[in-house]
Amino acid sequence: MSMDFGRRTLLKGMMGGGAVMVGLPLLDCFLNTNGTALAAGGRMPVRFGTWFWGCGMTPERFVPHTVGANYDIPVELKAIEPFKDQVTVLTGFQALLDGRSNFPHSSGNIAVRTGSAPDKPGEVKAPTIDVLIGDVMGTDTRFRSLEMTATGDPKHSYSMRNAAVTNPSEVSPLALYTRIFGPEFQDPNSADFKPDPRIVLRQSVLSAIKDHRDRFEAKLGSADKARLDQYFTSVRQLEQQLDLQLQKPPPAEACSIPKSPPDGTVGTDIEQATRNHKLMAELLAMALACNQTKVFNVVFSDSASSLRRTGSSTNHHQLTHEEQIDPALGYQPQATWFVEQSLAAWGQFVATLAAVKEGDGTLLDNTLVFAQSDTQFAKTHSVVGIPVMIAGKAGGRVKTGIHIAGNGDPISRIGLTVQQIMGVTVDKWGTQSMQTGKSIGELIA
């Protein structure tokens, strides 16, 4: 029996006996009865999330003509017009590949999220930005992060610690509801609190696992210890979360437990995706307001967008390659329709967060949402000018309502700045030509 197999058998057996799985929930206890924070900073809790859509945009219809405040709203940005003062648009930044191949729908997305271009399709050399931020601010909430996709495929997640460790997405609004507001949910506004005996059991089982794992790890060489470190990091985080879940959560003024959504169909039909995305956005907003998580990742469509019209077998991605540019319009009308639908969903997501009142502002005021695609113009797979938008003020840490032109700068500048805004101690980020220590001052309040 190999050490790897023995390690898995030991932990699986012990954890299985106590019904414990890595990633079990814990509660966020940072709001008092007035909806103001009891955290060290004395402010409302700040959240971070990503929102993704595939197959880019049409530059002539997306990129504002003016920079700074009061930027114009081209047709593909119409959905964010009601929240223009809360959304910053970043264009003209590029993923620098340093001579590597541009792997379609992979290179750009990974470069934006990790600051490193892949050597092969799907390669992830470093944790994605949400994981880095979650390591700082996601350890004291019931869920370290929540992932969801409107496409019906749990593999459509771009939250990764490395190529082998991806946080899978929930695909069903009902499953997402059950996970958040099911039997293990503790209402932060309830006068009664009784620790769930299942949590007590899991805590006891993990204590036993710790004894076993410490003895086992002491016998390993340095290479094996490094290989198992990420796994054991997750176990240690779970131990911390279970400790918090056994404490009564302080009240959360904005928390309102939603009704269970219907058990509907999931898939790549654009109507299904739009409906499920709306339901998931509403559930996520309440998960944030009820202090169940501070970090999230939403996928509206996968990187090679598989969305399709009802009754059609031709998806968005196929159209970006096969549809001719209409000479009169100057763009691909069918493919562009999907871009417009995707950005309408983005506008709806922003509106959902803005609708939740929290303290003296809104949930959106206390959140930073990092929205991006995988390419600029999908027909050419361009990684120059990949669209990025930032919504929300992150509790006053972010300047919003502006258009920032990157002028060819590495797109890693955006990721570096966002990490610094969210409290990650980092002076440089990225590798090779995308390594940068230059943050975007226009973003920082």
HELIX and SHEET records of a PDB file:
HELIX    1   1 MET A    3  GLY A   17  1                                  15    
HELIX    2   2 PRO A   59  PHE A   62  1                                   4    
HELIX    3   3 VAL A   75  GLN A   86  5                                  12    
HELIX    4   4 SER A  107  THR A  114  1                                   8    
HELIX    5   5 ILE A  129  MET A  137  1                                   9    
HELIX    6   6 PRO A  173  PHE A  181  1                                   9    
HELIX    7   7 PRO A  197  GLU A  217  1                                  21    
HELIX    8   8 SER A  222  GLN A  245  1                                  24    
HELIX    9   9 ILE A  270  ALA A  289  1                                  20    
HELIX   10  10 HIS A  316  GLU A  322  1                                   7    
HELIX   11  11 PRO A  333  ALA A  354  1                                  22    
HELIX   12  12 LEU A  364  ASN A  366  5                                   3    
HELIX   13  13 ALA A  394  GLY A  396  5                                   3    
HELIX   14  14 SER A  412  ILE A  421  1                                  10    
HELIX   15  15 GLN A  432  MET A  434  5                                   3    
HELIX   16  16 GLY A  441  LEU A  443  5                                   3    
SHEET    1   A 8 GLY A  68  ALA A  69  0                                        
SHEET    2   A 8 ILE A 402  ALA A 405 -1                                        
SHEET    3   A 8 VAL A  87  THR A  91  1                                        
SHEET    4   A 8 VAL A 388  ALA A 391 -1                                        
SHEET    5   A 8 THR A 367  GLN A 372 -1                                        
SHEET    6   A 8 ARG A  47  PHE A  52  1                                        
SHEET    7   A 8 VAL A 295  VAL A 299  1                                        
SHEET    8   A 8 LEU A 146  THR A 149  1                                        
SHEET    1   B 2 MET A 160  ASN A 162  0                                        
SHEET    2   B 2 VAL A 165  THR A 166 -1                                        
SHEET    1   C 2 LYS A 357  GLU A 358  0                                        
SHEET    2   C 2 GLY A 361  THR A 362 -1                                        
END                                                                             
